[in-house]
């Protein structure tokens, strides 16, 4: 499948906002990338949407803070045959912004 989904993590957005960051600065380059290449993509903003994805590529743009539910939904997407593109330190922090280390990246084969 050529389906592309861009996951805009609410946990990452909340964490980055709490430390004075702006998640859109990390997500917008991906939006621009797809637009420049005329690549259709769907933005996904919550775990319920993630759970309904069945194929294609899921991009997690610098999704540094992920909840347990988000992590599980990504793992289940991969188990259904989807591909995952992670950037930066995706999943290195939990929903509270606490350091989790590289465990999530390890589950993705990084």
C-alpha positions in Angstrom: 0.0 0.0 0.0 1.1 3.6 -0.6 -1.1 4.9 2.2 0.9 7.4 4.3 -0.2 8.6 7.8 1.4 11.4 9.8 0.9 10.9 13.5 0.6 14.1 15.5 0.9 12.9 19.0 -1.1 14.7 21.6 1.3 13.5 24.3 4.2 15.0 22.5 2.4 18.2 21.8 1.5 18.6 25.5 5.0 17.7 26.7 6.7 20.1 24.3 4.3 22.9 25.2 5.1 22.3 28.9 8.8 22.9 28.3 8.3 25.9 26.0 8.4 24.0 22.7 6.2 24.0 19.7 5.4 20.6 18.1 4.3 22.3 14.9 7.9 23.3 14.2 8.7 19.6 14.0 5.6 18.4 12.2 5.3 21.2 9.6 8.4 20.1 7.7 6.7 16.8 7.1 3.5 18.4 5.9 5.6 20.5 3.6 7.6 17.5 2.4 4.5 15.7 1.4 2.9 18.8 -0.2 6.1 19.5 -2.2 6.1 16.0 -3.6 2.3 15.9 -4.1 2.1 12.9 -1.8 -1.3 12.2 -0.3 -1.2 11.7 3.4 -3.6 11.6 6.3 -3.0 13.2 9.6 -3.8 11.1 12.6 -4.3 12.8 16.0 -5.4 10.1 18.5 -5.1 6.5 19.3 -8.5 5.6 18.1 -7.5 6.7 14.6 -4.2 4.8 15.0 -6.1 1.6 15.9 -8.1 1.9 12.6 -5.0 2.1 10.4 -4.4 -1.2 8.6 -1.7 -0.6 6.0 0.9 1.7 4.6 3.5 3.8 6.4 3.0 5.6 9.7 5.4 8.5 10.3 6.0 9.6 13.9 7.7 13.0 13.5 9.9 13.5 16.6 7.2 12.0 18.8 9.4 12.2 21.9 6.6 11.7 24.5 4.2 8.8 24.0 1.5 7.4 26.3 1.3 3.6 26.9 -1.8 3.6 24.7 0.0 5.4 21.8 2.9 2.9 22.1 0.6 -0.1 22.0 -1.3 1.3 19.0 1.9 1.8 17.0 3.0 -1.8 17.9 -0.3 -3.2 16.8 -0.2 -1.3 13.5 3.2 -2.9 12.8 1.8 -6.3 13.8 -1.0 -5.8 11.2 1.7 -5.3 8.5 2.2 -1.5 8.6 5.6 0.2 8.4 6.7 2.8 10.9 9.1 5.6 10.3 10.4 7.1 13.5 12.4 10.3 13.7 14.6 11.8 16.5 14.0 10.3 20.0 10.4 9.0 19.4 9.0 7.4 22.5 12.0 8.3 24.7 9.7 10.0 27.3 6.4 8.8 28.7 3.1 10.7 28.8 4.3 12.7 31.8 7.5 13.7 30.0 9.6 11.4 32.2 12.7 9.8 30.6 12.0 6.2 29.5 15.1 5.6 27.5 15.4 3.8 24.2 13.0 0.9 25.0 10.4 2.0 22.5 12.9 2.5 19.7 14.2 -1.0 20.5 10.7 -2.5 20.0 10.7 -0.9 16.5 14.0 -2.6 15.5 16.1 0.5 15.7 
